[in-house]
Amino acid sequence: MKRLLLLSGVIVGACLLLAGSAFGQEESGASEAVAQAAEVVAEAVEPGPSLEMFTVNNVWMMVATFLVFIMHLGFATLETGLERAKNATNILFKNTLIPAIGLLTFAICGFNIAYPGDTWSINGILGFAGFGLHLPEGGGTSAYNVGYTYWTDFLFQGMFAATAATIVSGAVAGRVKLLPFLLFSTIYVAIAYPIVVSWEWGGGFISESFHDFAGSTLVHSVGGWGALMGAIILGPRTGKFVNGSVKAIPGHNLGLATIGVFLLWLGWFGFNGGSVLSADAEGTSFVLLTTNLAAAAGIIAASVTSSIVQKKPDLTMALNGCLAGLVGITAGADVVSPLSAVFIGLIAGVLVVLSVLFVDRALKIDDPVGAVSVHLVCGIWGTLAVGLFRMDGVEDGSFISQLKGVIAAGVFCAAFAGILFLALKYTIGIRVSREEELGGLDIGEHGMEAYSGFQIFTTT
């Protein structure tokens, strides 16, 4: 189509030039006619990259999609390692189902809620472009991202959608029924997540002032609010809080947890790097720089803080410090300086340690993996940090605008998740029996063990 328009423009220009010559027009008049024809062509052809750059963009966005996909393995191994061995199969099963649920629901309705185009039924708050995936008129690119294909756009965004539900999984581990959790994940990722996304990325009511580059609020805090409401409504694991005291329930495999964090860190190269939405060399490399500086700073800050507060360095805190730095920088990775990224990561690393201890000891909320502290607390911090650290010349992202966006997402997500969890609780139930919890969800929910074939030998 573009080649046809270009050819038509050339023909029109040539005809105008010949007509000008035939009627004795001067050279300047002919040139003006050609210029007018070129202007018509420029307006008719949609702006976009060259064919070569289009291909490069598309390849990079697919690579970024692969990297975000591997984050689901990271979540699975991290959550498994931080929970007890008797629940390992259950956690792995949930983290296998969630990406499948996320992709299918996003294809059915989520993508067209998140990116409704001009179909807003409630101005800037809710829109819906219809069920299913539909190739836009005029070619294989979407109206939102003309630099690569519509299908790549969907896959990249779909991987983000599944992440929001995965965050909830860790906070309710060890005591939630499988079916109610999967129902919650399906509804939450199909409706709540894309609605919040539409408010900025889809051109909604906060899109002109709020800045969340890759989802500190739109992805991580959405999952964090769901995790918080789920942990509160579900209640703590048996034996976690006894007579007012807090009992530590350590994970069974810190090796798995460490592997999970490194997989997540690797995935963030695509999570943030892909959010540039092109293979622009300068933009992508800058985002990857700020992202990794914040992650490194988060590890250092969390390690030092845990050493001071807990008297000894805690590996789990260092791991969460890495994730805290990554979540914190995600909102402003494109608009803060490298030095500011370090400060954001340092503060996130301190916050996550203090938050984990506060949620556990003061609020008495049982969050086995620290999902609330990493994704909600540090997601909010990272979003607000844009207003404090954004570079000169960045028009959107003032502190007040960021605060308004955080509040809007928080009120909606907390209410949605709370109502949904309560509805499931008082209909089909959301918590396993005490006997099943003590025996392990692997046997109770799945009838199998992650570590079978072992025998306990005793001496007489």
KADAWO-V993018 format. One record per residue. N is the residue number from 0. SS is DSSP state (H for helix, E for strand, L for the rest). PHI is phi in whole degrees, -180 to 180 (* if undefined). OMEGA is omega in whole degrees, 0 to 359 (NA if undefined). Layout:
# KADAWO-V993018
N,SS,PHI,OMEGA ; N,SS,PHI,OMEGA
This chain:
# KADAWO-V993018
0,L,*,180 ; 1,H,-63,178 ; 2,H,-65,179 ; 3,H,-65,178 ; 4,H,-63,180 ; 5,H,-63,179 ; 6,H,-63,179 ; 7,H,-62,179 ; 8,H,-63,178 ; 9,H,-63,180 ; 10,H,-63,179 ; 11,H,-61,180 ; 12,H,-62,180 ; 13,H,-64,179 ; 14,H,-64,178 ; 15,H,-63,179 ; 16,H,-63,180 ; 17,H,-65,180 ; 18,H,-63,179 ; 19,H,-63,180 ; 20,H,-66,183 ; 21,H,-63,181 ; 22,L,-95,173 ; 23,L,76,179 ; 24,L,-69,177 ; 25,L,-75,182 ; 26,H,-59,181 ; 27,H,-65,179 ; 28,H,-67,178 ; 29,H,-65,179 ; 30,H,-62,179 ; 31,H,-64,179 ; 32,H,-66,178 ; 33,H,-63,180 ; 34,H,-62,178 ; 35,H,-65,178 ; 36,H,-65,179 ; 37,H,-64,179 ; 38,H,-67,177 ; 39,H,-60,179 ; 40,H,-63,182 ; 41,H,-60,180 ; 42,H,-74,184 ; 43,H,-77,183 ; 44,L,-84,179 ; 45,L,-61,177 ; 46,L,-66,180 ; 47,L,180,182 ; 48,L,-73,174 ; 49,L,-66,180 ; 50,H,-59,180 ; 51,H,-65,181 ; 52,H,-69,176 ; 53,H,-58,179 ; 54,H,-66,179 ; 55,H,-63,177 ; 56,H,-57,184 ; 57,H,-65,179 ; 58,H,-63,180 ; 59,H,-62,180 ; 60,H,-67,175 ; 61,H,-70,176 ; 62,H,-61,177 ; 63,H,-61,177 ; 64,H,-62,178 ; 65,H,-60,182 ; 66,H,-68,177 ; 67,H,-67,178 ; 68,H,-60,183 ; 69,H,-67,177 ; 70,H,-62,179 ; 71,H,-67,172 ; 72,H,-67,177 ; 73,H,-62,177 ; 74,H,-61,182 ; 75,H,-62,182 ; 76,H,-73,178 ; 77,H,-63,181 ; 78,H,-65,178 ; 79,H,-63,182 ; 80,H,-66,182 ; 81,H,-89,175 ; 82,L,-108,182 ; 83,L,-78,186 ; 84,H,-59,184 ; 85,H,-71,179 ; 86,H,-116,186 ; 87,H,-64,180 ; 88,H,-61,180 ; 89,H,-60,180 ; 90,H,-66,179 ; 91,H,-64,179 ; 92,H,-64,180 ; 93,H,-60,183 ; 94,H,-77,171 ; 95,H,-84,181 ; 96,H,-74,188 ; 97,H,-61,177 ; 98,H,-60,178 ; 99,H,-66,178 ; 100,H,-63,182 ; 101,H,-60,181 ; 102,H,-67,183 ; 103,H,-69,179 ; 104,H,-67,178 ; 105,H,-68,177 ; 106,H,-72,183 ; 107,H,-70,185 ; 108,H,-146,189 ; 109,H,-60,183 ; 110,H,-62,182 ; 111,H,-84,169 ; 112,H,-84,181 ; 113,H,-67,182 ; 114,L,-127,188 ; 115,L,-83,182 ; 116,L,65,181 ; 117,L,-104,184 ; 118,L,-100,181 ; 119,E,-59,174 ; 120,E,-96,171 ; 121,E,-119,193 ; 122,L,-51,175 ; 123,L,74,183 ; 124,L,-114,182 ; 125,E,-146,176 ; 126,E,-146,181 ; 127,L,-155,183 ; 128,L,-92,177 ; 129,L,107,182 ; 130,L,-82,175 ; 131,L,84,180 ; 132,L,-100,183 ; 133,L,-132,179 ; 134,L,-63,181 ; 135,L,-60,178 ; 136,L,-65,173 ; 137,L,95,177 ; 138,L,149,188 ; 139,L,-93,179 ; 140,L,-109,179 ; 141,L,-86,178 ; 142,L,-69,183 ; 143,L,-86,185 ; 144,L,-136,183 ; 145,L,-83,184 ; 146,L,-84,179 ; 147,L,-156,191 ; 148,L,-75,177 ; 149,H,-60,183 ; 150,H,-69,177 ; 151,H,-65,177 ; 152,H,-58,180 ; 153,H,-62,183 ; 154,H,-62,180 ; 155,H,-62,180 ; 156,H,-68,179 ; 157,H,-65,177 ; 158,H,-66,175 ; 159,H,-63,183 ; 160,H,-59,181 ; 161,H,-65,181 ; 162,H,-63,182 ; 163,H,-59,180 ; 164,H,-74,180 ; 165,H,-62,180 ; 166,H,-60,182 ; 167,H,-67,185 ; 168,H,-54,184 ; 169,H,-68,184 ; 170,H,-72,182 ; 171,L,-109,184 ; 172,L,-63,172 ; 173,L,90,181 ; 174,L,-152,181 ; 175,E,-93,175 ; 176,L,-68,184 ; 177,H,-67,185 ; 178,H,-62,178 ; 179,H,-60,178 ; 180,H,-65,180 ; 181,H,-66,176 ; 182,H,-65,177 ; 183,H,-60,182 ; 184,H,-60,182 ; 185,H,-62,183 ; 186,H,-70,184 ; 187,H,-66,183 ; 188,H,-78,181 ; 189,H,-82,187 ; 190,H,-122,187 ; 191,H,-64,182 ; 192,H,-58,183 ; 193,H,-66,177 ; 194,H,-63,180 ; 195,H,-65,178 ; 196,H,-59,183 ; 197,H,-63,183 ; 198,H,-66,174 ; 199,H,-116,186 ; 200,L,-64,180 ; 201,L,-91,178 ; 202,L,87,182 ; 203,L,-79,194 ; 204,L,-72,178 ; 205,L,-109,190 ; 206,L,-68,184 ; 207,L,-86,184 ; 208,L,-126,184 ; 209,L,-87,180 ; 210,L,-129,175 ; 211,L,-136,190 ; 212,L,-54,185 ; 213,L,-130,169 ; 214,L,116,173 ; 215,H,-57,176 ; 216,H,-96,189 ; 217,H,-66,178 ; 218,H,-113,190 ; 219,H,-73,179 ; 220,H,-73,174 ; 221,H,-60,175 ; 222,H,-67,181 ; 223,H,-65,177 ; 224,H,-64,176 ; 225,H,-63,178 ; 226,H,-64,180 ; 227,H,-63,182 ; 228,H,-66,178 ; 229,H,-65,180 ; 230,H,-65,180 ; 231,H,-68,184 ; 232,H,-70,180 ; 233,H,-72,183 ; 234,L,88,184 ; 235,L,-75,173 ; 236,L,-65,180 ; 237,L,-60,178 ; 238,L,90,181 ; 239,L,-73,179 ; 240,E,-120,184 ; 241,E,-126,178 ; 242,L,54,177 ; 243,L,83,180 ; 244,E,-101,181 ; 245,E,-103,179 ; 246,L,-104,178 ; 247,L,-70,175 ; 248,L,-121,187 ; 249,L,-69,175 ; 250,L,-69,187 ; 251,L,-95,186 ; 252,L,-152,181 ; 253,H,-71,174 ; 254,H,-63,177 ; 255,H,-62,180 ; 256,H,-61,180 ; 257,H,-66,176 ; 258,H,-59,180 ; 259,H,-60,180 ; 260,H,-66,179 ; 261,H,-67,175 ; 262,H,-66,177 ; 263,H,-66,178 ; 264,H,-61,176 ; 265,H,-60,181 ; 266,H,-62,181 ; 267,H,-67,173 ; 268,H,-60,176 ; 269,H,-86,182 ; 270,H,-60,179 ; 271,H,-88,180 ; 272,H,-62,178 ; 273,H,-72,182 ; 274,H,-73,169 ; 275,H,-64,178 ; 276,L,66,173 ; 277,L,-168,176 ; 278,L,-96,178 ; 279,L,-53,189 ; 280,H,-64,184 ; 281,H,-68,182 ; 282,H,-64,182 ; 283,H,-67,182 ; 284,H,-65,178 ; 285,H,-66,179 ; 286,H,-63,179 ; 287,H,-65,177 ; 288,H,-65,182 ; 289,H,-63,180 ; 290,H,-61,184 ; 291,H,-77,174 ; 292,H,-63,179 ; 293,H,-66,179 ; 294,H,-63,180 ; 295,H,-63,179 ; 296,H,-65,178 ; 297,H,-63,178 ; 298,H,-63,182 ; 299,H,-62,183 ; 300,H,-64,180 ; 301,H,-68,179 ; 302,H,-65,180 ; 303,H,-66,181 ; 304,H,-63,180 ; 305,H,-66,178 ; 306,H,-65,180 ; 307,H,-75,186 ; 308,H,-76,184 ; 309,L,-100,177 ; 310,L,74,177 ; 311,L,-140,180 ; 312,L,-66,185 ; 313,L,-111,181 ; 314,H,-61,182 ; 315,H,-63,177 ; 316,H,-69,177 ; 317,H,-63,178 ; 318,H,-64,178 ; 319,H,-67,176 ; 320,H,-63,176 ; 321,H,-61,180 ; 322,H,-66,179 ; 323,H,-62,178 ; 324,H,-63,179 ; 325,H,-67,179 ; 326,H,-64,182 ; 327,H,-63,184 ; 328,H,-84,188 ; 329,H,-61,181 ; 330,L,-73,188 ; 331,L,-123,185 ; 332,L,-59,182 ; 333,L,-96,187 ; 334,L,-129,176 ; 335,E,-116,181 ; 336,L,-75,176 ; 337,H,-56,179 ; 338,H,-65,177 ; 339,H,-64,177 ; 340,H,-61,177 ; 341,H,-63,179 ; 342,H,-63,178 ; 343,H,-61,179 ; 344,H,-66,179 ; 345,H,-62,180 ; 346,H,-66,178 ; 347,H,-62,179 ; 348,H,-64,176 ; 349,H,-69,182 ; 350,H,-58,186 ; 351,H,-67,178 ; 352,H,-66,181 ; 353,H,-64,180 ; 354,H,-68,178 ; 355,H,-58,181 ; 356,H,-68,180 ; 357,H,-68,179 ; 358,H,-61,183 ; 359,H,-75,190 ; 360,H,-91,183 ; 361,H,-91,182 ; 362,L,-85,181 ; 363,L,56,175 ; 364,L,-105,184 ; 365,L,-90,179 ; 366,L,-125,189 ; 367,L,-57,185 ; 368,L,-114,181 ; 369,L,75,183 ; 370,H,-64,180 ; 371,H,-63,182 ; 372,H,-69,182 ; 373,H,-71,191 ; 374,H,-91,180 ; 375,H,-87,183 ; 376,H,-62,182 ; 377,H,-76,173 ; 378,H,-67,176 ; 379,H,-65,180 ; 380,H,-59,182 ; 381,H,-63,179 ; 382,H,-68,179 ; 383,H,-68,181 ; 384,H,-62,176 ; 385,H,-58,180 ; 386,H,-69,181 ; 387,H,-94,190 ; 388,H,-119,185 ; 389,E,-61,185 ; 390,L,-73,177 ; 391,L,-60,179 ; 392,L,96,177 ; 393,L,-84,188 ; 394,L,-79,182 ; 395,L,-89,176 ; 396,L,92,174 ; 397,L,-65,183 ; 398,H,-59,181 ; 399,H,-65,178 ; 400,H,-63,179 ; 401,H,-65,180 ; 402,H,-64,178 ; 403,H,-61,179 ; 404,H,-65,178 ; 405,H,-62,181 ; 406,H,-65,180 ; 407,H,-60,180 ; 408,H,-65,182 ; 409,H,-65,181 ; 410,H,-61,182 ; 411,H,-65,185 ; 412,H,-69,179 ; 413,H,-64,179 ; 414,H,-66,181 ; 415,H,-62,182 ; 416,H,-66,181 ; 417,H,-63,179 ; 418,H,-63,181 ; 419,H,-66,178 ; 420,H,-63,179 ; 421,H,-66,178 ; 422,H,-62,178 ; 423,H,-69,181 ; 424,H,-62,185 ; 425,L,-94,173 ; 426,L,-115,183 ; 427,L,-102,181 ; 428,L,84,182 ; 429,L,-121,185 ; 430,E,-116,177 ; 431,L,-72,179 ; 432,L,-69,179 ; 433,H,-60,181 ; 434,H,-64,180 ; 435,H,-68,179 ; 436,H,-64,181 ; 437,H,-68,179 ; 438,H,-79,180 ; 439,L,107,181 ; 440,H,-72,178 ; 441,H,-61,179 ; 442,H,-78,185 ; 443,H,-66,185 ; 444,H,-96,188 ; 445,H,-123,181 ; 446,L,68,178 ; 447,L,-151,180 ; 448,L,-119,176 ; 449,L,-71,182 ; 450,L,-123,181 ; 451,L,-96,176 ; 452,L,90,179 ; 453,L,-96,177 ; 454,L,-123,178 ; 455,L,-98,180 ; 456,L,-100,178 ; 457,L,-121,177 ; 458,L,-105,181 ; 459,L,-103,NA
